[in-house]
Amino acid sequence: MTQAAPELNPPPRILMGPGPSDTHPRVLEALAKGTVGHLDPFYLRTMDELQRMLRGLFRTENRMTFAVSATGSAGMEAAVVNLIEPGDSMVVCVNGVFGGRMVDVAGRAGARVTKVERPWGEVFTPDDLRPALEAAKPKVVGIVLAETSTGAWQPIEEISRLVHDAGAMLVVDAVTGLGGVPVEVDAWNIDAIYSGTQKCLSCPPGLAPISFNQRALDTILNRKTKVQSWYLDVSMLANYWGQERVYHHTAPINMTYALYEALRLIHEEGLEQCFARHMLNHRALKAGLSALGIEYATQEGHQLPMLNAVKIPPGVDDAKVRSTLLNRFGIEIGAGLGAFKGKVWRIGLMGYGSRQANVLLVLAALEQLLAEQGHAFTRGASVAAANGVYASS
Amino acid sequence: MTQAAPELNPPPRILMGPGPSDTHPRVLEALAKGTVGHLDPFYLRTMDELQRMLRGLFRTENRMTFAVSATGSAGMEAAVVNLIEPGDSMVVCVNGVFGGRMVDVAGRAGARVTKVERPWGEVFTPDDLRPALEAAKPKVVGIVLAETSTGAWQPIEEISRLVHDAGAMLVVDAVTGLGGVPVEVDAWNIDAIYSGTQKCLSCPPGLAPISFNQRALDTILNRKTKVQSWYLDVSMLANYWGQERVYHHTAPINMTYALYEALRLIHEEGLEQCFARHMLNHRALKAGLSALGIEYATQEGHQLPMLNAVKIPPGVDDAKVRSTLLNRFGIEIGAGLGAFKGKVWRIGLMGYGSRQANVLLVLAALEQLLAEQGHAFTRGASVAAANGVYASS
C-alpha cells in the first residue's frame, strides 16, 4: 500500500530568477476558483474575454490569438510545426539557449534548418541575416525577442521587413518579453508569436499565449501534409477557440482563470505603465549592481529590463551565493545556462516580481553575501544607487 | 487601449459530465499555494513524492512514471510519438472517439496504422485482435481502457498477453479510468499508459500522468530517429524527472501542487475503498435511472462506474434537459459525441464527484425535468431505488 505524502507546504519564495516569477496574489486566488466545464457558457465567455485581452497585449487584431494548453516551449513547438512541412527551409537566429532549442524543434518538424549565429549576449542586425536569407530562401525565419539565457533584447522591426522582403514569414519567441517590453505584433508584421505565462504575466507556468496572423493561418490551412502534432494542430484548435467551439481537447480550466486574471492586472495597470515600471526597476537594479562592481553579460543598449544577466565577480562562489540567497532570504536567482554556466547570474524582475521592494532587497542581500566572500566594494553604495534612480524618476 | 475584462466569477457547478469533474476543495487550495522555482529543492522533493504516489496508483515500479505538462490528449501523443518511428506498424482498437483519436495521432507520427473496430458501446475480445496482429505484425498496439465517449470498460489482461505473444508493445489509454477502476500496470504488463488529471483524480485538467516500462524506455532510447516532438521527448524528460534534474522545460508548478494533493487524497482513502465507492455510486445511479426508464448505451457487464453513457428516452429534448439541468440546478452532464450525438447522455461520477449527494440530486432533478417533458415513469421510484442500493451496501 502506498502511503500518502506529507502535506504540501511550499516555502515562501521571492522568485527573481529567469522564471517562473512571483505569481500575483490575485492570480493565485483566481486559480483556486471552482472548476467549470470546458463547454460551459461561462467558460466560453471567459475564453472570448481572454482572447480579447491577449490581442490587446500582443497589439494585434489577429483572430487566431489564444493560449496553447501547455508551457512556453510547447508554444514554440506549436508555431514551428504548424508552419513547417517536411523539406521546408527555415532560418533560425541563435544567440542563446532558446534559439538553439528552435533549431532542434524545426529539425524534428522536418525543416532544412540554416543557423545564423551571434555570440551569447549579443543581438542580430539585418546584415547578419542577409546572406542566409539569400542562400537558404527560407519559408520561415525564427528569432528570439528576449533571450532568457543571455538577457539580450532583440530589435524586431527592421529584421521583419528584411524577412518579408525575402518572401519569408517571421516567427518570434516572446516567452520572456511579453508583458515586460513592447511587443507590436501588427506594427512589426510578425506572422507567428508565442509566449509563456510564467515570466512577465505574474502567473504560474502552464499556458503558452500565441498568435498567428492571416498569412500564417492561410499557410496552415493550405498545408499538403497534416501537422505532425495532433495536440498542437492550429487548424483544429481554431474550431475550439473560434466561433464554432468544437471540442478538441479538454482545456485547462483553472490555468485559464489564472491567465485571465493576469491579463486583467496588466490592462488595469496599462501597458505603457507596465513597461515603464519594468524599465525603472531594471535601471535601479543596474545602478545598484554597478556599485557592487557587477557588470552585465549582455551587449550594452540591448539589455532586457526583466532579465538581468550579469557576470559573477571573480573569486565569488556561484553556487554558494545562490543557495544562501535561497536559504537565508528565500530569494531565488538564476544560474547561467550553457555557455554562461558558472559565469553568469540571471536576476529576473518580471511582472509582479518587478517591484522596488525586490530590487532593494536583492541588492542588500547580495551586499551581505559578497562581503562575506571578501568581494571588495563600497558598503551601502548599492542600495543608495538604486534609491537614487527611484528618487530621480 | 484594451479594457480589463470583468472580475472572474465562475458560477458554482456540479460537474457530472465526462470531465472535467468537480475539483476537490483541498486540491483547489493546493493550486493557490505560492509558486516556487522548477529547480527549487522543495519542488524536486515534491516531484519525487508525486512520482512515488503515481507509481502507487498505477500499481507499477516503473521508474519513468511522471506527469506530462499538458492535458490527457498530450499524454496520448507522448505515448505514441515516443514509441513509433516513421514506417512502424501500429494496431489501434477503435470503439469510440478516443480510439479514433489514437489512429489520427499514430498516423501523424508516421505509423502504418491498422484499425480494429467494434461498435460503439462494446469492448474487444482477444479474438477481435488476433487477425490484425497476424496480418500487421505491429510494433505497438493501442487500446482504450475506459472509452469516455461510450462508457465502455475494456478488459486489458488477456489482450495484453496476446499482444506480447505477438511481439508487440501495449499502449493503454487510462484517461478516464485512472483512480476510478483498478489499473494494474505491472500485473497486466502494460508498456505505456497515460491518463489525465480531470477525471477520477478530482483535479482540474492540465496534466497527463504517464508511465513507461523498461521495455518501452529501451525502445525509446534506441530509436533511429529523434522523437518528432521536442516537448514530449521522453529521453529528454527522463533527465528532468530522473535523478539528474536537467532543465528541459519549465514545469507547471501550481498544477503539480494540485496533482500532488489529488494523489494524497486517493492514497489517504485507499485505492480499494476508492474503487468501491465509484462502483457503489454507479450501482445506485443505475438503479435510479432504470426506475426512470433510462437504459445504458454500453454493453452489459462492461459499463464503467465513473462514466454512465445512457440512452436519451424517446421524445425527450436532449439540449433542453441539459441546459435546464445546468441553469436550474448547476448540474453539468455530458452530451453524446460522434455516433452518439443527440442519442446519449454521459453522466460522470468521477473522483470527488462520485458521491451519494450527487447521485441523489441528479436523479431527483432528472425526475423533475423528465416529468415536465411528459416522459412516463413512477414518481419517486428513482431516488427510492438509489437509496435501496445504498441501504443494502
Interface residues (C-beta under 8 A of the other chain):
Chain A: M1 T2 Q3 A4 A5 P6 E7 L8 N9 P10 P11 P12 R13 L15 G17 G19 P20 D22 T23 L28 E29 A30 L31 A32 K33 G34 T35 V36 G37 H38 D40 P41 F42 Y43 T46 E49 L50 R52 M53 R55 G56 L57 S69 A70 T71 G72 S73 A74 E77 R101 D104 V105 G107 R108 A109 G196 Q198 P204 P205 G206 K226 V227 Q228 S229 W230 Y231 Y247 H248 H249 T250 A251 P252 I253 N254 M255 Y257 A258 Y260 E261 L263 R264 L265 H267 E268 G270 L271 L326 E332 L337
Chain B: M1 T2 Q3 A4 A5 P6 E7 L8 N9 P10 P11 P12 R13 L15 G17 G19 P20 D22 T23 L28 E29 A30 L31 A32 K33 G34 T35 V36 G37 H38 D40 P41 F42 Y43 T46 E49 L50 R52 M53 R55 G56 L57 S69 A70 T71 G72 S73 A74 E77 R101 D104 V105 G107 R108 A109 G196 Q198 P204 P205 G206 K226 V227 Q228 S229 W230 Y231 Y247 H248 H249 T250 A251 P252 I253 N254 M255 Y257 A258 Y260 E261 L263 R264 L265 H267 E268 G270 L271 L326 E332 L337
